Amino acid sequence: MEFMGCYAVSARLEMMLTEKLEQLKALFVEMEQAMIAYSGGVDSTLVAKIAYDILGDRALAVTAVSPSLLPEELEDASLQAATIGIPHQIIQTHEMENPNYTSNPVNRCYFCKSELHDTLKPLAVQLGYPYVVDGVNADDLHDYRPGIQAAKERGARSPLAEVGITKAEVRQISKELGLPWWDKPAQPCLSSRFPYGEEITVAKLQRVGRAEIYLRKLGYQNLRVRSEGDTARIELPPEQIKEFVLKIDLPSVVSAFQEFGFLYVTLDLEGYRSGKLNQVLSRETSGVKA
């Protein structure tokens, strides 16, 4: 009986997921043409996949390139777009020219997405696309994401969020569709590695990017290198911390990071947690001093 109950729950969940996927497809049928703000992450890649399946060449994936995007991420985005078959265009954005962005306020993401959609919207009009859509999922609506507001103000739509598809469901759907990157770690822009209030420069972005690439080449994929002044703080999943300390040549890591421009290298014993730098916001809201 317990087995049958679990099976029934699983069947209902599968049915719900199928219904959401059909609703997602229906959105693109209604749109008829769409431009996708495509970062190459698992969310926007699923949107691009479904858009192309429904619209064919009437869907266009556009990736914005700036110093906050790792070159490797652009390569992945291009490869994934080619695998899907969707037309892919690359544009330049210039958020680094905006002091409201580089001063790194708590709403930094608002200015980043403003620049992105202020660039995408006229391009969409020029090319005849009535809709610009992004990869925001239902979970994102419950996190601190000021960039979502900037996108909404400029008329962008978020199909995944509109039909209630969560991050876990994005991965599940991607896996069932046979997309090999279904478990790709989240990779937000490099500016998210800095505590609010610390100025962001191209040089700082480059050293963080080089440090993360270095660790990935050692076999660690789900990680962050947080930059605080001249200190690099490595965040790894908690279960990988012991292995890292025991198996990796730590002096070599320190030497490499110092070549990248850091003076000090630390390991976060709490481990990697998405959005960790946002915890200062919750402390300020609750009156707890950081």
C-alpha positions as CSV (number, residue, x, y, z in Angstrom):
1,M,0.0,0.0,0.0
2,E,2.8,2.4,0.8
3,F,4.5,1.6,-2.5
4,M,1.2,2.3,-4.3
5,G,0.9,5.6,-2.5
6,C,4.4,6.7,-3.5
7,Y,3.7,5.7,-7.1
8,A,0.5,7.7,-7.1
9,V,2.3,10.8,-5.7
10,S,5.0,10.4,-8.3
11,A,2.5,10.0,-11.1
12,R,0.7,13.2,-10.0
13,L,4.0,15.1,-9.9
14,E,4.8,13.8,-13.4
15,M,1.4,14.9,-14.6
16,M,1.9,18.4,-13.1
17,L,5.3,18.7,-14.8
18,T,3.8,17.6,-18.1
19,E,1.0,20.2,-17.8
20,K,3.6,23.0,-17.0
21,L,5.6,22.0,-20.0
22,E,2.6,22.1,-22.3
23,Q,1.7,25.5,-20.9
24,L,5.2,26.7,-21.6
25,K,4.9,25.5,-25.2
26,A,1.5,27.2,-25.5
27,L,3.0,30.6,-24.5
28,F,5.4,30.4,-27.4
29,V,2.6,29.4,-29.8
30,E,0.8,32.6,-28.7
31,M,4.0,34.8,-29.1
32,E,4.7,33.6,-32.7
33,Q,8.1,35.2,-32.5
34,A,10.5,35.7,-29.5
35,M,14.0,36.9,-28.7
36,I,15.5,35.1,-25.7
37,A,17.9,36.8,-23.3
38,Y,20.2,33.8,-23.3
39,S,23.1,33.4,-20.8
40,G,23.7,29.8,-21.4
41,G,22.6,28.8,-17.9
42,V,20.2,25.9,-17.5
43,D,17.2,28.1,-17.2
44,S,17.6,30.3,-20.3
45,T,18.8,27.3,-22.3
46,L,15.6,25.4,-21.5
47,V,13.6,28.5,-22.6
48,A,15.7,28.7,-25.8
49,K,15.1,24.9,-26.5
50,I,11.3,25.1,-26.1
51,A,11.1,28.4,-28.1
52,Y,13.1,26.8,-30.9
53,D,11.0,23.6,-30.9
54,I,7.8,25.7,-31.2
55,L,9.0,28.6,-33.3
56,G,12.0,27.4,-35.3
57,D,13.8,30.3,-36.9
58,R,11.3,32.7,-35.5
59,A,13.1,32.3,-32.2
60,L,16.5,34.0,-31.6
61,A,18.9,33.6,-28.7
62,V,20.9,36.6,-27.8
63,T,23.9,36.5,-25.4
64,A,25.3,39.7,-23.9
65,V,29.0,39.9,-23.5
66,S,30.8,42.1,-20.9
67,P,33.7,41.7,-18.5
68,S,31.4,40.0,-16.0
69,L,30.9,37.0,-18.2
70,L,33.6,34.3,-18.3
71,P,34.8,33.5,-21.8
72,E,34.2,29.8,-21.0
73,E,30.6,30.6,-20.3
74,L,30.2,32.3,-23.7
75,E,31.8,29.2,-25.3
76,D,29.3,27.0,-23.5
77,A,26.4,29.2,-24.5
78,S,27.4,29.0,-28.2
79,L,27.9,25.3,-28.1
80,Q,24.5,24.7,-26.4
81,A,22.7,27.0,-28.9
82,A,24.3,25.1,-31.8
83,T,23.2,21.8,-30.3
84,I,19.6,23.0,-30.0
85,G,19.8,24.6,-33.4
86,I,18.5,28.0,-32.4
87,P,20.0,31.0,-34.2
88,H,22.4,32.7,-31.8
89,Q,23.6,36.3,-31.8
90,I,26.2,38.0,-29.5
91,I,25.9,41.6,-28.4
92,Q,28.0,43.8,-26.2
93,T,26.7,45.5,-23.1
94,H,28.4,48.4,-21.2
95,E,27.3,48.2,-17.6
96,M,30.9,48.8,-16.5
97,E,30.5,52.4,-17.8
98,N,27.7,53.0,-15.3
99,P,28.9,54.1,-11.8
100,N,25.6,53.0,-10.4
101,Y,26.7,49.5,-11.3
102,T,30.4,49.6,-10.6
103,S,29.9,51.1,-7.1
104,N,28.2,47.8,-6.3
105,P,25.1,48.9,-4.4
106,V,22.7,46.3,-3.1
107,N,20.5,46.8,-6.2
108,R,23.5,46.4,-8.5
109,C,21.6,43.8,-10.5
110,Y,18.9,46.3,-11.3
111,F,21.4,48.4,-13.3
112,C,22.9,45.3,-15.0
113,K,19.5,44.1,-16.2
114,S,18.5,47.7,-17.2
115,E,21.6,47.8,-19.5
116,L,20.8,44.4,-20.9
117,H,17.2,45.1,-21.7
118,D,17.9,48.6,-22.9
119,T,20.1,46.9,-25.4
120,L,17.9,44.0,-26.3
121,K,14.6,45.9,-26.7
122,P,15.6,48.2,-29.6
123,L,17.3,45.2,-31.2
124,A,14.1,43.2,-30.9
125,V,12.2,46.1,-32.5
126,Q,14.7,46.4,-35.3
127,L,14.6,42.7,-36.1
128,G,10.8,42.4,-35.7
129,Y,10.5,40.4,-32.5
130,P,7.5,41.4,-30.5
131,Y,8.7,39.7,-27.3
132,V,11.9,39.6,-25.3
133,V,11.9,36.7,-22.8
134,D,14.3,35.6,-20.1
135,G,15.1,32.6,-18.0
136,V,13.7,33.7,-14.6
137,N,12.1,30.7,-12.9
138,A,9.4,30.6,-10.2
139,D,12.0,30.2,-7.4
140,D,13.7,33.5,-8.5
141,L,10.6,35.4,-7.6
142,H,11.1,34.5,-3.9
143,D,14.8,35.6,-3.8
144,Y,16.2,39.1,-3.7
145,R,16.5,39.8,-7.5
146,P,16.3,43.5,-8.3
147,G,17.1,42.8,-11.9
148,I,13.7,41.2,-12.3
149,Q,12.0,44.5,-11.8
150,A,14.3,46.2,-14.4
151,A,13.3,43.5,-16.9
152,K,9.6,43.9,-16.2
153,E,9.8,47.7,-16.5
154,R,11.1,47.2,-20.0
155,G,8.4,44.7,-21.0
156,A,10.4,41.5,-20.8
157,R,8.5,38.3,-20.1
158,S,9.6,35.3,-18.0
159,P,7.8,32.2,-19.4
160,L,9.2,29.8,-16.7
161,A,7.9,31.9,-13.9
162,E,4.6,32.6,-15.7
163,V,3.8,28.9,-15.7
164,G,5.3,28.2,-12.2
165,I,8.3,26.1,-13.2
166,T,10.9,25.9,-10.4
167,K,14.6,25.4,-10.6
168,A,14.4,21.8,-9.8
169,E,11.7,21.4,-12.5
170,V,13.9,23.1,-15.0
171,R,16.6,20.5,-14.4
172,Q,14.1,17.7,-14.4
173,I,12.5,18.8,-17.7
174,S,16.0,19.4,-19.2
175,K,17.0,15.9,-18.2
176,E,13.9,14.3,-19.7
177,L,14.5,16.2,-22.9
178,G,18.0,14.7,-23.1
179,L,19.8,18.0,-22.7
180,P,23.3,17.1,-21.5
181,W,23.7,20.2,-19.4
182,W,20.7,19.6,-17.2
183,D,22.9,19.5,-14.1
184,K,25.1,22.4,-15.0
185,P,26.0,24.4,-11.9
186,A,24.5,27.9,-11.6
187,Q,26.9,30.6,-12.8
188,P,25.7,34.1,-12.1
189,C,27.8,37.0,-13.3
190,L,31.2,37.5,-11.8
191,S,30.1,40.7,-10.1
192,S,28.1,38.6,-7.6
193,R,31.5,37.6,-6.1
194,F,32.0,40.9,-4.4
195,P,30.4,42.2,-1.1
196,Y,28.1,45.1,-1.6
197,G,29.8,48.4,-1.5
198,E,33.2,47.2,-2.8
199,E,33.9,48.8,-6.2
200,I,33.9,46.5,-9.2
201,T,36.6,46.9,-11.8
202,V,37.6,44.9,-14.9
203,A,40.8,43.9,-13.2
204,K,39.0,42.5,-10.2
205,L,36.5,40.6,-12.4
206,Q,39.4,39.1,-14.4
207,R,41.3,37.8,-11.4
208,V,38.1,36.2,-9.9
209,G,37.4,34.6,-13.3
210,R,40.9,33.2,-13.7
211,A,40.8,31.9,-10.1
212,E,37.5,30.0,-10.7
213,I,38.7,28.6,-14.0
214,Y,41.9,27.4,-12.2
215,L,39.8,25.5,-9.6
216,R,37.5,24.0,-12.3
217,K,40.5,22.6,-14.0
218,L,41.4,20.9,-10.7
219,G,38.0,19.1,-10.9
220,Y,35.8,21.4,-8.8
221,Q,32.8,22.7,-10.7
222,N,30.2,23.9,-8.2
223,L,32.2,26.7,-6.4
224,R,32.6,30.4,-5.9
225,V,35.7,32.5,-5.4
226,R,34.5,35.5,-3.3
227,S,36.7,38.6,-3.5
228,E,37.0,40.9,-0.5
229,G,39.7,43.5,-1.0
230,D,42.9,41.6,-1.6
231,T,41.5,38.3,-0.1
232,A,40.1,35.4,-2.1
233,R,37.6,33.2,-0.2
234,I,37.1,29.8,-1.8
235,E,33.7,28.3,-1.3
236,L,33.2,24.6,-2.1
237,P,30.3,22.2,-1.3
238,P,30.8,21.2,2.3
239,E,31.3,17.5,1.4
240,Q,34.3,18.5,-0.8
241,I,36.1,20.6,1.7
242,K,38.0,17.8,3.4
243,E,39.0,16.2,0.1
244,F,40.3,19.6,-1.1
245,V,42.5,20.2,2.0
246,L,43.9,16.6,1.9
247,K,44.4,16.1,-1.8
248,I,45.1,19.5,-3.3
249,D,48.6,21.0,-3.2
250,L,47.5,24.1,-1.2
251,P,50.8,26.0,-1.7
252,S,50.3,25.7,-5.4
253,V,46.8,27.1,-5.1
254,V,48.1,30.1,-3.0
255,S,50.9,30.7,-5.5
256,A,48.4,30.7,-8.5
257,F,46.0,33.0,-6.8
258,Q,48.7,35.4,-5.9
259,E,49.8,35.4,-9.5
260,F,46.2,36.3,-10.4
261,G,46.5,39.3,-8.1
262,F,45.3,38.2,-4.7
263,L,47.4,38.7,-1.6
264,Y,45.6,36.2,0.7
265,V,43.7,33.0,0.0
266,T,41.2,31.5,2.5
267,L,38.8,28.5,2.5
268,D,35.2,29.1,3.7
269,L,34.5,26.4,6.3
270,E,30.8,26.8,6.0
271,G,31.0,25.8,2.3
272,Y,29.3,27.1,-0.8
273,R,25.8,28.5,-0.6
274,S,24.1,30.4,-3.4
275,G,23.5,34.0,-2.6
276,K,25.6,33.9,0.6
277,L,26.6,37.6,0.2
278,N,22.9,38.5,0.5
279,Q,22.9,37.4,4.1
280,V,24.0,40.9,5.1
281,L,20.7,42.2,3.7
282,S,18.7,39.9,6.0
283,R,20.8,40.9,9.0
284,E,20.2,44.6,8.3
285,T,16.5,44.0,7.9
286,S,16.3,42.1,11.2
287,G,18.5,44.6,13.0
288,V,21.3,42.1,13.5
289,K,24.8,43.7,13.1
290,A,27.1,42.0,10.6
